[in-house]
Amino acid sequence: MNFSVIQPGIKPAIINDSSALTDDWFSRPYDELLAEATRVGALVGSAEHITRWSPDTCKCKLDQISHGVTIRVIDNKKQIREIFVVDPTKNITEGESINLCPSHAHLLFPKDHFDVVLEENQRKNRFQAAIGYDLPYKWSFDVNRILVVDVNGLTPLIANAIRSLVNDPQFKNKVIING
């Protein structure tokens, strides 16, 4: 695959290096990706990427800021390819609290809001991964933001396996099993 460099005001030149920028290029590890982009002369720039997201654990809306680089090239079909790559040495940071749900209205600072909502969402996701994504169950959060998992209707073997997870340190005192 041939690529050319995007540079404002300069006509892109095709890079004729068949080993450069193969189809799997954009899925390489961060350091390898940057080294190859630099080697072939792609436009690389420091960037922030803002993602507005709403967890499935509440009605909050938050902006999340990721730090990294943007890499731009033009492929041999004259298509611009631009990707944003998160720098693994930098933390994803909170941005703004766009909307606070009633459960989180008391959190006055964006960092506190972001940290609490992210922890709750990740806790639910980790618990869901631990029991299996294909297992039908109901979940909610109580007034104290403890994850409540309902195992009613599941076989006793599956329900007991789920109950055993609450002793895992990441879930202890943060998950309750009903049923």
Contacts in CASP RR format, 6 or more apart in sequence:
PFRMAT RR
TARGET T0000
AUTHOR 0000-0000-0000
METHOD contacts of the structure
MODEL  1
MNFSVIQPGIKPAIINDSSALTDDWFSRPYDELLAEATRVGALVGSAEHI
TRWSPDTCKCKLDQISHGVTIRVIDNKKQIREIFVVDPTKNITEGESINL
CPSHAHLLFPKDHFDVVLEENQRKNRFQAAIGYDLPYKWSFDVNRILVVD
VNGLTPLIANAIRSLVNDPQFKNKVIING
1 18 0 8 1.000
1 20 0 8 1.000
1 21 0 8 1.000
1 22 0 8 1.000
1 23 0 8 1.000
1 75 0 8 1.000
1 76 0 8 1.000
2 14 0 8 1.000
2 15 0 8 1.000
2 16 0 8 1.000
2 17 0 8 1.000
2 18 0 8 1.000
2 75 0 8 1.000
2 76 0 8 1.000
3 14 0 8 1.000
3 15 0 8 1.000
3 20 0 8 1.000
3 21 0 8 1.000
3 40 0 8 1.000
3 42 0 8 1.000
3 73 0 8 1.000
3 74 0 8 1.000
3 75 0 8 1.000
3 76 0 8 1.000
3 81 0 8 1.000
4 12 0 8 1.000
4 13 0 8 1.000
4 14 0 8 1.000
4 15 0 8 1.000
4 73 0 8 1.000
4 74 0 8 1.000
5 12 0 8 1.000
5 13 0 8 1.000
5 15 0 8 1.000
5 40 0 8 1.000
5 41 0 8 1.000
5 42 0 8 1.000
5 43 0 8 1.000
5 73 0 8 1.000
5 74 0 8 1.000
6 12 0 8 1.000
6 42 0 8 1.000
6 43 0 8 1.000
6 72 0 8 1.000
6 73 0 8 1.000
6 74 0 8 1.000
6 80 0 8 1.000
7 43 0 8 1.000
12 74 0 8 1.000
14 76 0 8 1.000
15 21 0 8 1.000
15 40 0 8 1.000
15 41 0 8 1.000
17 40 0 8 1.000
20 36 0 8 1.000
20 39 0 8 1.000
20 40 0 8 1.000
21 36 0 8 1.000
21 40 0 8 1.000
21 42 0 8 1.000
21 73 0 8 1.000
21 75 0 8 1.000
25 33 0 8 1.000
25 36 0 8 1.000
26 33 0 8 1.000
26 81 0 8 1.000
26 83 0 8 1.000
28 36 0 8 1.000
30 85 0 8 1.000
30 86 0 8 1.000
30 87 0 8 1.000
30 88 0 8 1.000
33 71 0 8 1.000
33 85 0 8 1.000
34 44 0 8 1.000
34 69 0 8 1.000
34 71 0 8 1.000
34 85 0 8 1.000
37 44 0 8 1.000
37 71 0 8 1.000
37 73 0 8 1.000
38 44 0 8 1.000
40 73 0 8 1.000
42 71 0 8 1.000
42 72 0 8 1.000
42 73 0 8 1.000
43 71 0 8 1.000
43 72 0 8 1.000
43 73 0 8 1.000
44 69 0 8 1.000
44 70 0 8 1.000
44 71 0 8 1.000
45 69 0 8 1.000
45 70 0 8 1.000
45 71 0 8 1.000
46 68 0 8 1.000
46 69 0 8 1.000
47 67 0 8 1.000
47 68 0 8 1.000
47 69 0 8 1.000
47 70 0 8 1.000
47 84 0 8 1.000
48 65 0 8 1.000
48 66 0 8 1.000
48 67 0 8 1.000
48 68 0 8 1.000
49 65 0 8 1.000
49 66 0 8 1.000
49 68 0 8 1.000
49 84 0 8 1.000
49 86 0 8 1.000
50 63 0 8 1.000
50 64 0 8 1.000
50 65 0 8 1.000
50 66 0 8 1.000
50 95 0 8 1.000
51 63 0 8 1.000
51 64 0 8 1.000
51 66 0 8 1.000
52 61 0 8 1.000
52 62 0 8 1.000
52 63 0 8 1.000
52 64 0 8 1.000
52 98 0 8 1.000
53 61 0 8 1.000
53 62 0 8 1.000
53 64 0 8 1.000
54 60 0 8 1.000
54 61 0 8 1.000
54 62 0 8 1.000
55 117 0 8 1.000
55 118 0 8 1.000
55 120 0 8 1.000
55 121 0 8 1.000
56 121 0 8 1.000
56 124 0 8 1.000
57 117 0 8 1.000
57 120 0 8 1.000
57 121 0 8 1.000
57 124 0 8 1.000
57 141 0 8 1.000
58 101 0 8 1.000
58 103 0 8 1.000
58 104 0 8 1.000
58 117 0 8 1.000
58 120 0 8 1.000
58 141 0 8 1.000
59 99 0 8 1.000
59 101 0 8 1.000
60 97 0 8 1.000
60 99 0 8 1.000
60 100 0 8 1.000
60 101 0 8 1.000
60 104 0 8 1.000
60 113 0 8 1.000
60 117 0 8 1.000
61 97 0 8 1.000
61 98 0 8 1.000
61 99 0 8 1.000
62 94 0 8 1.000
62 95 0 8 1.000
62 96 0 8 1.000
62 97 0 8 1.000
62 98 0 8 1.000
62 110 0 8 1.000
62 113 0 8 1.000
62 114 0 8 1.000
62 117 0 8 1.000
63 94 0 8 1.000
63 95 0 8 1.000
63 96 0 8 1.000
63 98 0 8 1.000
64 92 0 8 1.000
64 93 0 8 1.000
64 94 0 8 1.000
64 95 0 8 1.000
64 114 0 8 1.000
65 92 0 8 1.000
65 93 0 8 1.000
65 94 0 8 1.000
65 95 0 8 1.000
66 84 0 8 1.000
66 86 0 8 1.000
66 92 0 8 1.000
67 86 0 8 1.000
67 87 0 8 1.000
67 90 0 8 1.000
67 91 0 8 1.000
67 92 0 8 1.000
67 93 0 8 1.000
68 84 0 8 1.000
68 85 0 8 1.000
68 86 0 8 1.000
68 87 0 8 1.000
68 90 0 8 1.000
69 84 0 8 1.000
69 85 0 8 1.000
69 87 0 8 1.000
70 82 0 8 1.000
70 83 0 8 1.000
70 84 0 8 1.000
70 85 0 8 1.000
71 82 0 8 1.000
71 83 0 8 1.000
71 85 0 8 1.000
72 80 0 8 1.000
72 81 0 8 1.000
72 82 0 8 1.000
73 80 0 8 1.000
73 81 0 8 1.000
73 82 0 8 1.000
74 80 0 8 1.000
74 81 0 8 1.000
75 81 0 8 1.000
86 92 0 8 1.000
93 114 0 8 1.000
94 110 0 8 1.000
94 111 0 8 1.000
94 113 0 8 1.000
94 114 0 8 1.000
94 115 0 8 1.000
95 110 0 8 1.000
95 114 0 8 1.000
96 110 0 8 1.000
97 107 0 8 1.000
97 110 0 8 1.000
97 113 0 8 1.000
97 114 0 8 1.000
100 107 0 8 1.000
100 113 0 8 1.000
103 141 0 8 1.000
103 145 0 8 1.000
104 113 0 8 1.000
104 116 0 8 1.000
104 117 0 8 1.000
107 113 0 8 1.000
107 116 0 8 1.000
116 145 0 8 1.000
120 141 0 8 1.000
120 145 0 8 1.000
120 147 0 8 1.000
123 147 0 8 1.000
123 170 0 8 1.000
123 171 0 8 1.000
123 174 0 8 1.000
123 175 0 8 1.000
124 139 0 8 1.000
124 147 0 8 1.000
126 170 0 8 1.000
126 171 0 8 1.000
127 139 0 8 1.000
127 147 0 8 1.000
127 149 0 8 1.000
127 165 0 8 1.000
127 171 0 8 1.000
127 175 0 8 1.000
128 139 0 8 1.000
130 165 0 8 1.000
130 168 0 8 1.000
131 137 0 8 1.000
131 161 0 8 1.000
131 162 0 8 1.000
131 165 0 8 1.000
135 154 0 8 1.000
135 158 0 8 1.000
137 149 0 8 1.000
137 150 0 8 1.000
137 151 0 8 1.000
137 154 0 8 1.000
137 162 0 8 1.000
138 149 0 8 1.000
138 150 0 8 1.000
139 147 0 8 1.000
139 148 0 8 1.000
139 149 0 8 1.000
139 150 0 8 1.000
140 147 0 8 1.000
140 148 0 8 1.000
140 150 0 8 1.000
141 147 0 8 1.000
141 148 0 8 1.000
142 148 0 8 1.000
142 176 0 8 1.000
146 173 0 8 1.000
146 174 0 8 1.000
146 175 0 8 1.000
146 176 0 8 1.000
147 171 0 8 1.000
147 174 0 8 1.000
147 175 0 8 1.000
147 176 0 8 1.000
148 175 0 8 1.000
148 176 0 8 1.000
148 177 0 8 1.000
148 178 0 8 1.000
149 162 0 8 1.000
149 175 0 8 1.000
149 176 0 8 1.000
149 177 0 8 1.000
149 178 0 8 1.000
150 178 0 8 1.000
150 179 0 8 1.000
151 158 0 8 1.000
151 159 0 8 1.000
151 162 0 8 1.000
151 163 0 8 1.000
151 177 0 8 1.000
151 178 0 8 1.000
151 179 0 8 1.000
152 178 0 8 1.000
152 179 0 8 1.000
153 159 0 8 1.000
154 162 0 8 1.000
159 177 0 8 1.000
159 179 0 8 1.000
162 177 0 8 1.000
163 177 0 8 1.000
165 171 0 8 1.000
165 175 0 8 1.000
166 172 0 8 1.000
166 175 0 8 1.000
166 176 0 8 1.000
166 177 0 8 1.000
END
